C-alpha cells in the first residue's frame, strides 16, 4: 500500500493534521467491469 500526503509520497504526519484529528479525507473509487472503467465520462 502506498501513502500520499498532499500528493507526495511521505511517511510522516503532523499530529495537528485535520485529517488525523477529525478523520477528514477523500476517497474516490471507480467501477470496472472486466478491467475496463465503467461510465468514466459521466463521472
mmCIF file of the N, C-alpha and C atoms, coordinates in Angstrom:
data_MODEL
# 
_entry.id   MODEL 
# 
loop_
_atom_site.group_PDB 
_atom_site.id 
_atom_site.type_symbol 
_atom_site.label_atom_id 
_atom_site.label_alt_id 
_atom_site.label_comp_id 
_atom_site.label_asym_id 
_atom_site.label_entity_id 
_atom_site.label_seq_id 
_atom_site.pdbx_PDB_ins_code 
_atom_site.Cartn_x 
_atom_site.Cartn_y 
_atom_site.Cartn_z 
_atom_site.occupancy 
_atom_site.B_iso_or_equiv 
_atom_site.pdbx_formal_charge 
_atom_site.auth_seq_id 
_atom_site.auth_comp_id 
_atom_site.auth_asym_id 
_atom_site.auth_atom_id 
_atom_site.pdbx_PDB_model_num 
ATOM 1   N N  . UNK A 1 1  ? 0.847   -1.184 0.000   1.00 0.00 ? 1  UNK A N  1 
ATOM 2   C CA . UNK A 1 1  ? 0.000   0.000  0.000   1.00 0.00 ? 1  UNK A CA 1 
ATOM 3   C C  . UNK A 1 1  ? 0.885   1.238  0.000   1.00 0.00 ? 1  UNK A C  1 
ATOM 4   N N  . UNK A 1 2  ? 0.480   2.250  -0.725  1.00 0.00 ? 2  UNK A N  1 
ATOM 5   C CA . UNK A 1 2  ? 1.257   3.475  -0.848  1.00 0.00 ? 2  UNK A CA 1 
ATOM 6   C C  . UNK A 1 2  ? 0.507   4.605  -0.157  1.00 0.00 ? 2  UNK A C  1 
ATOM 7   N N  . UNK A 1 3  ? 1.214   5.407  0.612   1.00 0.00 ? 3  UNK A N  1 
ATOM 8   C CA . UNK A 1 3  ? 0.572   6.549  1.262   1.00 0.00 ? 3  UNK A CA 1 
ATOM 9   C C  . UNK A 1 3  ? 1.071   7.842  0.638   1.00 0.00 ? 3  UNK A C  1 
ATOM 10  N N  . UNK A 1 4  ? 0.150   8.784  0.480   1.00 0.00 ? 4  UNK A N  1 
ATOM 11  C CA . UNK A 1 4  ? 0.476   10.096 -0.074  1.00 0.00 ? 4  UNK A CA 1 
ATOM 12  C C  . UNK A 1 4  ? -0.004  11.166 0.899   1.00 0.00 ? 4  UNK A C  1 
ATOM 13  N N  . UNK A 1 5  ? 0.799   12.189 1.077   1.00 0.00 ? 5  UNK A N  1 
ATOM 14  C CA . UNK A 1 5  ? 0.419   13.353 1.864   1.00 0.00 ? 5  UNK A CA 1 
ATOM 15  C C  . UNK A 1 5  ? 0.518   14.544 0.923   1.00 0.00 ? 5  UNK A C  1 
ATOM 16  N N  . UNK A 1 6  ? -0.614  15.160 0.634   1.00 0.00 ? 6  UNK A N  1 
ATOM 17  C CA . UNK A 1 6  ? -0.685  16.256 -0.331  1.00 0.00 ? 6  UNK A CA 1 
ATOM 18  C C  . UNK A 1 6  ? -0.098  15.852 -1.671  1.00 0.00 ? 6  UNK A C  1 
ATOM 19  N N  . UNK A 1 7  ? -0.362  14.603 -2.077  1.00 0.00 ? 7  UNK A N  1 
ATOM 20  C CA . UNK A 1 7  ? 0.072   14.118 -3.381  1.00 0.00 ? 7  UNK A CA 1 
ATOM 21  C C  . UNK A 1 7  ? 1.522   13.704 -3.466  1.00 0.00 ? 7  UNK A C  1 
ATOM 22  N N  . UNK A 1 8  ? 2.248   13.733 -2.349  1.00 0.00 ? 8  UNK A N  1 
ATOM 23  C CA . UNK A 1 8  ? 3.669   13.387 -2.339  1.00 0.00 ? 8  UNK A CA 1 
ATOM 24  C C  . UNK A 1 8  ? 3.881   12.182 -1.425  1.00 0.00 ? 8  UNK A C  1 
ATOM 25  N N  . UNK A 1 9  ? 4.623   11.158 -1.914  1.00 0.00 ? 9  UNK A N  1 
ATOM 26  C CA . UNK A 1 9  ? 4.907   10.030 -1.028  1.00 0.00 ? 9  UNK A CA 1 
ATOM 27  C C  . UNK A 1 9  ? 5.635   10.496 0.234   1.00 0.00 ? 9  UNK A C  1 
ATOM 28  N N  . UNK A 1 10 ? 5.099   10.127 1.371   1.00 0.00 ? 10 UNK A N  1 
ATOM 29  C CA . UNK A 1 10 ? 5.678   10.589 2.632   1.00 0.00 ? 10 UNK A CA 1 
ATOM 30  C C  . UNK A 1 10 ? 5.265   9.634  3.742   1.00 0.00 ? 10 UNK A C  1 
ATOM 31  N N  . UNK A 1 11 ? 6.150   9.434  4.687   1.00 0.00 ? 11 UNK A N  1 
ATOM 32  C CA . UNK A 1 11 ? 5.835   8.559  5.806   1.00 0.00 ? 11 UNK A CA 1 
ATOM 33  C C  . UNK A 1 11 ? 5.541   9.318  7.078   1.00 0.00 ? 11 UNK A C  1 
ATOM 34  N N  . UNK A 1 12 ? 5.550   10.651 7.032   1.00 0.00 ? 12 UNK A N  1 
ATOM 35  C CA . UNK A 1 12 ? 5.321   11.423 8.255   1.00 0.00 ? 12 UNK A CA 1 
ATOM 36  C C  . UNK A 1 12 ? 3.961   12.109 8.214   1.00 0.00 ? 12 UNK A C  1 
ATOM 37  N N  . UNK A 1 13 ? 3.414   12.359 9.382   1.00 0.00 ? 13 UNK A N  1 
ATOM 38  C CA . UNK A 1 13 ? 2.121   13.007 9.505   1.00 0.00 ? 13 UNK A CA 1 
ATOM 39  C C  . UNK A 1 13 ? 2.143   13.885 10.746  1.00 0.00 ? 13 UNK A C  1 
ATOM 40  N N  . UNK A 1 14 ? 1.769   15.140 10.566  1.00 0.00 ? 14 UNK A N  1 
ATOM 41  C CA . UNK A 1 14 ? 1.724   16.068 11.689  1.00 0.00 ? 14 UNK A CA 1 
ATOM 42  C C  . UNK A 1 14 ? 0.593   15.680 12.640  1.00 0.00 ? 14 UNK A C  1 
ATOM 43  N N  . UNK A 1 15 ? 0.810   15.739 13.935  1.00 0.00 ? 15 UNK A N  1 
ATOM 44  C CA . UNK A 1 15 ? -0.281  15.441 14.868  1.00 0.00 ? 15 UNK A CA 1 
ATOM 45  C C  . UNK A 1 15 ? -1.378  16.497 14.827  1.00 0.00 ? 15 UNK A C  1 
ATOM 46  N N  . UNK A 1 16 ? -1.137  17.606 14.168  1.00 0.00 ? 16 UNK A N  1 
ATOM 47  C CA . UNK A 1 16 ? -2.139  18.671 14.041  1.00 0.00 ? 16 UNK A CA 1 
ATOM 48  C C  . UNK A 1 16 ? -2.855  18.629 12.694  1.00 0.00 ? 16 UNK A C  1 
ATOM 49  N N  . UNK A 1 17 ? -2.584  17.611 11.890  1.00 0.00 ? 17 UNK A N  1 
ATOM 50  C CA . UNK A 1 17 ? -3.240  17.461 10.597  1.00 0.00 ? 17 UNK A CA 1 
ATOM 51  C C  . UNK A 1 17 ? -4.738  17.246 10.802  1.00 0.00 ? 17 UNK A C  1 
ATOM 52  N N  . UNK A 1 18 ? -5.565  18.007 10.084  1.00 0.00 ? 18 UNK A N  1 
ATOM 53  C CA . UNK A 1 18 ? -7.020  17.927 10.256  1.00 0.00 ? 18 UNK A CA 1 
ATOM 54  C C  . UNK A 1 18 ? -7.554  16.525 9.958   1.00 0.00 ? 18 UNK A C  1 
ATOM 55  N N  . UNK A 1 19 ? -7.007  15.877 8.940   1.00 0.00 ? 19 UNK A N  1 
ATOM 56  C CA . UNK A 1 19 ? -7.430  14.517 8.628   1.00 0.00 ? 19 UNK A CA 1 
ATOM 57  C C  . UNK A 1 19 ? -7.121  13.552 9.749   1.00 0.00 ? 19 UNK A C  1 
ATOM 58  N N  . UNK A 1 20 ? -5.995  13.751 10.408  1.00 0.00 ? 20 UNK A N  1 
ATOM 59  C CA . UNK A 1 20 ? -5.607  12.910 11.536  1.00 0.00 ? 20 UNK A CA 1 
ATOM 60  C C  . UNK A 1 20 ? -6.501  13.189 12.745  1.00 0.00 ? 20 UNK A C  1 
ATOM 61  N N  . UNK A 1 21 ? -6.757  14.468 13.024  1.00 0.00 ? 21 UNK A N  1 
ATOM 62  C CA . UNK A 1 21 ? -7.541  14.840 14.212  1.00 0.00 ? 21 UNK A CA 1 
ATOM 63  C C  . UNK A 1 21 ? -9.015  14.491 14.081  1.00 0.00 ? 21 UNK A C  1 
ATOM 64  N N  . UNK A 1 22 ? -9.597  14.719 12.890  1.00 0.00 ? 22 UNK A N  1 
ATOM 65  C CA . UNK A 1 22 ? -11.043 14.589 12.728  1.00 0.00 ? 22 UNK A CA 1 
ATOM 66  C C  . UNK A 1 22 ? -11.468 13.496 11.756  1.00 0.00 ? 22 UNK A C  1 
ATOM 67  N N  . UNK A 1 23 ? -10.516 12.811 11.151  1.00 0.00 ? 23 UNK A N  1 
ATOM 68  C CA . UNK A 1 23 ? -10.860 11.743 10.217  1.00 0.00 ? 23 UNK A CA 1 
ATOM 69  C C  . UNK A 1 23 ? -11.333 12.251 8.878   1.00 0.00 ? 23 UNK A C  1 
ATOM 70  N N  . UNK A 1 24 ? -11.074 13.529 8.559   1.00 0.00 ? 24 UNK A N  1 
ATOM 71  C CA . UNK A 1 24 ? -11.438 14.065 7.247   1.00 0.00 ? 24 UNK A CA 1 
ATOM 72  C C  . UNK A 1 24 ? -10.597 13.381 6.173   1.00 0.00 ? 24 UNK A C  1 
ATOM 73  N N  . UNK A 1 25 ? -11.152 13.220 5.030   1.00 0.00 ? 25 UNK A N  1 
ATOM 74  C CA . UNK A 1 25 ? -10.393 12.629 3.938   1.00 0.00 ? 25 UNK A CA 1 
ATOM 75  C C  . UNK A 1 25 ? -11.233 12.553 2.680   1.00 0.00 ? 25 UNK A C  1 
ATOM 76  N N  . UNK A 1 26 ? -10.597 12.103 1.647   1.00 0.00 ? 26 UNK A N  1 
ATOM 77  C CA . UNK A 1 26 ? -11.257 11.976 0.362   1.00 0.00 ? 26 UNK A CA 1 
ATOM 78  C C  . UNK A 1 26 ? -10.845 10.649 -0.234  1.00 0.00 ? 26 UNK A C  1 
ATOM 79  N N  . UNK A 1 27 ? -11.811 9.895  -0.637  1.00 0.00 ? 27 UNK A N  1 
ATOM 80  C CA . UNK A 1 27 ? -11.534 8.614  -1.273  1.00 0.00 ? 27 UNK A CA 1 
ATOM 81  C C  . UNK A 1 27 ? -12.418 8.529  -2.503  1.00 0.00 ? 27 UNK A C  1 
ATOM 82  N N  . UNK A 1 28 ? -11.818 8.221  -3.616  1.00 0.00 ? 28 UNK A N  1 
ATOM 83  C CA . UNK A 1 28 ? -12.583 8.107  -4.847  1.00 0.00 ? 28 UNK A CA 1 
ATOM 84  C C  . UNK A 1 28 ? -12.411 6.707  -5.408  1.00 0.00 ? 28 UNK A C  1 
ATOM 85  N N  . UNK A 1 29 ? -13.513 6.124  -5.820  1.00 0.00 ? 29 UNK A N  1 
ATOM 86  C CA . UNK A 1 29 ? -13.464 4.808  -6.433  1.00 0.00 ? 29 UNK A CA 1 
ATOM 87  C C  . UNK A 1 29 ? -14.179 4.858  -7.770  1.00 0.00 ? 29 UNK A C  1 
ATOM 88  N N  . UNK A 1 30 ? -13.748 4.040  -8.688  1.00 0.00 ? 30 UNK A N  1 
ATOM 89  C CA . UNK A 1 30 ? -14.382 3.937  -9.995  1.00 0.00 ? 30 UNK A CA 1 
ATOM 90  C C  . UNK A 1 30 ? -14.702 2.473  -10.254 1.00 0.00 ? 30 UNK A C  1 
ATOM 91  N N  . UNK A 1 31 ? -15.895 2.226  -10.737 1.00 0.00 ? 31 UNK A N  1 
ATOM 92  C CA . UNK A 1 31 ? -16.322 0.860  -11.028 1.00 0.00 ? 31 UNK A CA 1 
ATOM 93  C C  . UNK A 1 31 ? -15.670 0.377  -12.315 1.00 0.00 ? 31 UNK A C  1 
ATOM 94  N N  . UNK A 1 32 ? -15.290 -0.883 -12.324 1.00 0.00 ? 32 UNK A N  1 
ATOM 95  C CA . UNK A 1 32 ? -14.743 -1.508 -13.522 1.00 0.00 ? 32 UNK A CA 1 
ATOM 96  C C  . UNK A 1 32 ? -15.469 -2.817 -13.791 1.00 0.00 ? 32 UNK A C  1 
ATOM 97  N N  . UNK A 1 33 ? -15.567 -3.150 -15.051 1.00 0.00 ? 33 UNK A N  1 
ATOM 98  C CA . UNK A 1 33 ? -16.069 -4.433 -15.500 1.00 0.00 ? 33 UNK A CA 1 
ATOM 99  C C  . UNK A 1 33 ? -15.046 -5.031 -16.433 1.00 0.00 ? 33 UNK A C  1 
ATOM 100 N N  . UNK A 1 34 ? -14.570 -6.206 -16.108 1.00 0.00 ? 34 UNK A N  1 
ATOM 101 C CA . UNK A 1 34 ? -13.580 -6.917 -16.930 1.00 0.00 ? 34 UNK A CA 1 
ATOM 102 C C  . UNK A 1 34 ? -12.360 -6.037 -17.213 1.00 0.00 ? 34 UNK A C  1 
ATOM 103 N N  . UNK A 1 35 ? -11.936 -5.252 -16.216 1.00 0.00 ? 35 UNK A N  1 
ATOM 104 C CA . UNK A 1 35 ? -10.740 -4.429 -16.347 1.00 0.00 ? 35 UNK A CA 1 
ATOM 105 C C  . UNK A 1 35 ? -10.927 -3.118 -17.085 1.00 0.00 ? 35 UNK A C  1 
ATOM 106 N N  . UNK A 1 36 ? -12.168 -2.770 -17.423 1.00 0.00 ? 36 UNK A N  1 
ATOM 107 C CA . UNK A 1 36 ? -12.433 -1.503 -18.119 1.00 0.00 ? 36 UNK A CA 1 
ATOM 108 C C  . UNK A 1 36 ? -13.282 -0.586 -17.233 1.00 0.00 ? 36 UNK A C  1 
ATOM 109 N N  . UNK A 1 37 ? -12.931 0.702  -17.226 1.00 0.00 ? 37 UNK A N  1 
ATOM 110 C CA . UNK A 1 37 ? -13.683 1.663  -16.415 1.00 0.00 ? 37 UNK A CA 1 
ATOM 111 C C  . UNK A 1 37 ? -15.107 1.799  -16.930 1.00 0.00 ? 37 UNK A C  1 
ATOM 112 N N  . UNK A 1 38 ? -16.063 1.868  -16.009 1.00 0.00 ? 38 UNK A N  1 
ATOM 113 C CA . UNK A 1 38 ? -17.472 1.988  -16.345 1.00 0.00 ? 38 UNK A CA 1 
ATOM 114 C C  . UNK A 1 38 ? -17.930 3.431  -16.132 1.00 0.00 ? 38 UNK A C  1 
ATOM 115 N N  . UNK A 1 39 ? -18.564 4.031  -17.131 1.00 0.00 ? 39 UNK A N  1 
ATOM 116 C CA . UNK A 1 39 ? -19.166 5.361  -17.053 1.00 0.00 ? 39 UNK A CA 1 
ATOM 117 C C  . UNK A 1 39 ? -18.164 6.428  -16.625 1.00 0.00 ? 39 UNK A C  1 
ATOM 118 N N  . UNK A 1 40 ? -16.973 6.413  -17.214 1.00 0.00 ? 40 UNK A N  1 
ATOM 119 C CA . UNK A 1 40 ? -15.959 7.401  -16.855 1.00 0.00 ? 40 UNK A CA 1 
ATOM 120 C C  . UNK A 1 40 ? -16.363 8.804  -17.245 1.00 0.00 ? 40 UNK A C  1 
ATOM 121 N N  . UNK A 1 41 ? -16.938 8.990  -18.426 1.00 0.00 ? 41 UNK A N  1 
ATOM 122 C CA . UNK A 1 41 ? -17.313 10.337 -18.888 1.00 0.00 ? 41 UNK A CA 1 
ATOM 123 C C  . UNK A 1 41 ? -18.365 11.001 -17.983 1.00 0.00 ? 41 UNK A C  1 
ATOM 124 N N  . UNK A 1 42 ? -19.454 10.325 -17.615 1.00 0.00 ? 42 UNK A N  1 
ATOM 125 C CA . UNK A 1 42 ? -20.419 10.962 -16.709 1.00 0.00 ? 42 UNK A CA 1 
ATOM 126 C C  . UNK A 1 42 ? -19.822 11.262 -15.334 1.00 0.00 ? 42 UNK A C  1 
ATOM 127 N N  . UNK A 1 43 ? -18.785 10.519 -14.956 1.00 0.00 ? 43 UNK A N  1 
ATOM 128 C CA . UNK A 1 43 ? -18.172 10.733 -13.659 1.00 0.00 ? 43 UNK A CA 1 
ATOM 129 C C  . UNK A 1 43 ? -17.557 12.113 -13.635 1.00 0.00 ? 43 UNK A C  1 
# 
